[in-house]
């Protein structure tokens, strides 16, 4: 689906994950690469059909919005299909791609009933080789793509990709719309719940009233959706701070407050948030 001028998004059933393509006069950029080598081969065929039918320049770069396997496990397939294209990620994401991938492989190896088990285990995990710390601009000829690390949130190495002339922002999992998760952001074991609201404040600074925002999972959204999600994530962060300041033990926190999301989806967020807080922000007794 073309969501802005020469910007396409494919929404895949598995994980409801998005893979995006941005075309310029000098080449095509692919943002995120799906969850296995087999799944990425379908992405490659889609990209080839698109570039052929539209007379586009070849793929010149691949960007990972963060290190999670559903966004990076197609990296090796992209390199095999398109040659020595540039592979780019935030420095933290690149450093963690392989170890994070190996942990996922172990989890799939233990789950013999998962229909995707074999293809995940067969995937070669390859990290991006070009990294940056705060911002990077990619020149696609007649347009620039700005890569920005707004701060920690879903992971420690999140980035967003902004195409100013098309007024589109590819947000990765800093923003999630997916009905698979009922619109709940991905508060996983490597999230940074206290930083996430501030990171989204920076994202909102890049988003105008008409900007198309493509989340890592789910349908494209607009500024209002991002603002509402930022408010909800901010409530999570402030509730964690309040509970810790009142001396509520971490193992009682989920039951001790009203949350904007189902408590069962926030266990990692609460634990991680308590771990983030300095000792001066916690009141005894705490476990």
Number of C-alpha atoms within 10 A of each C-alpha: 9 12 15 16 13 14 18 19 21 17 18 15 11 13 16 19 26 27 25 24 20 22 24 20 13 15 18 22 23 23 26 29 30 27 23 27 24 18 21 23 18 12 22 19 12 13 20 17 12 14 18 12 9 10 9 17 15 19 25 18 20 23 26 33 30 29 28 21 25 23 25 32 30 27 28 20 23 23 16 12 16 14 11 12 16 15 24 22 30 29 20 17 25 23 17 16 23 21 13 16 24 15 12 16 21 12 13 19 15 11 12 11 9 10 10 16 17 15 15 24 19 12 20 17 23 18 23 23 13 13 18 15 14 13 15 17 12 14 14 19 11 11 17 15 22 17 24 23 23 20 24 22 27 25 26 21 23 26 31 28 25 23 20 15 12 17 17 25 26 25 24 26 24 30 28 26 23 19 12 13 15 12 15 20 22 21 20 16 13 16 19 24 29 25 20 23 26 18 19 25 17 14 25 15 9 17 21 15 9 10 19 19 26 27 24 29 28 23 18 22 17 18 19 13 15 23 16 11 22 22 16 18 26 20 18 25 21 16 20 26 19 15 21 24 17 14 16 20 18 21 13 12 20 22 10 13 14 13 16 15 16 12 15 8 16 21 18 18 24 27 17 21 23 24 12 15 15 8 12 7 14 19 14 12 10 15 9
